[in-house]
Amino acid sequence: MLGVSDIAKILSSVTVSKDKDGLERIAKKIVAIYPEKVPAIIKALQRIKEFDDSEVTITTAKELNDNEKHRLKKEVSSQFDYPLNFNFRVSRRIGAGVIIKKGELVIDNSAENRIKEVTNIIRTANIS
């Protein structure tokens, strides 16, 4: 079974507070009062982290150099009035372009997505 340290670790990753002792006390109370609900609480906290509004994942088809990363960070950050945390991923599957994901917002400007869009247009077109 998951315990106090698991809850404290997740709490620290989804909260602004870095008071580890305070988070540990909260986690202990949760485990003491709701031991049977700990797995559900862990899942809920993990979902919150997945949709953390300050987390931005940028996926590209090739590894970006520091200059390219800096330019993308600057451009995305300019749209928000709070600090963002960036994660960069490489996925050759997207072919080219970039996918930017922030919470539930996804901007997919990948070659893979454009091909899917064109394919759907062709499928639904009424060609006589």
N, C-alpha and C positions, 0 to 999 in steps of 0.2 A: 504494500500500500504506500501511496505517496505521503510524505510527511511535511513537517514544519519547514525544513530547508528547501523543499521543492516549491512550496507556496511562497516563501520569502524571496527565493530567487526570481520567480515570475513576477511577484509584486514589484520588486526592484526594477525589473525591466519594463514595466508598464506604467510606472509612476515617476513623477519628477523628483520625488524625495530620494535622497541617497542616504538617509538615516537607517543604516542596516539594523541597528538594535531595535529601533521602533518598528520596522517592518517585521522583524523576527517576533516581537511581542504580538503584533497583529496576527501573524501566521499561527502562533501558538494558541491564541484565543479561538481562531477559526477551527483548528483541529480539535480543540477541547470541546467546543460547543456543537460543532457539526461534523463529527468524524465520518459519518456515512456519506456526507456530501462533498468530501474533499476531491474525489475524481471529477465531479461536475464543476466544482469551483476552478480546478486546474484548467479544464477545457475552456471554460468561459474566459479566464484570464489569458489563455493562449490566443483565443479568437480576438480579444481586445488588442493584443500585441500585433496580430496580423493586420489589423485595420488601424494601427497607430497613424494618426494624421501627420506626424512629423517624419515618418519613414518613406523614403522614395527609392524605388528600385528601377534602375535603368539597365535595360538589356540591349546589347548590340551583337552583331554577327561576328565582330572581330574585337580584339583587345584594343582599348582606347589608350592613347598616351596621356600623360599628365595634363598637357595643354588642352586636349579635347575634353577630358573629364572636367577640368576647371571651367571651361566655356559652358558646358552643359549644366553644371552646378549653378553657375552664375545666372544663366537664362531661366532655369526652373525656379531658383530662389527669388528672383525678381518678381515673381507672381504671388508671393506670400509674404506676410509681415511677421513671420516667426521663423526661427532656425529650423532647418531640415537636416536629417541624417540621410546620407546617400549610400546606397549599395550598388555596385556595378557587377553585372553578370555578362557572360558571353554565351551565346547560343547560336551555333552555326545554322541551326534549323530555320531561323528567321530570314536567312539569305542576305539581306541588306536592310539598312534603315535602323530604326530605334523604337523600343517600346518603353514608355515611361509609366510607372504604376505608383500611385500615391493613394493609399487607402483603397476606396472603391473606384476611384478615377483611374481609367486606363486610356492612354493615348498610344495607339498602335499604328505606327508609320513604317511597319516592316514590309518587306517584299512579300513574305508569306501571306500577310493579311490582305495586301492589295491583290494578289493572285486569287485569293478566296472571294474577294468582292467582285472581281471581273467574272469569275466562274459563276457566281450566283446571278449576275446580270444576264449572262449568256443563257443560263438555264431557264430564267423566268421570261426572257424576251420572246415575244410572239413574232417569230420570223415566218413570213409567208412566201 
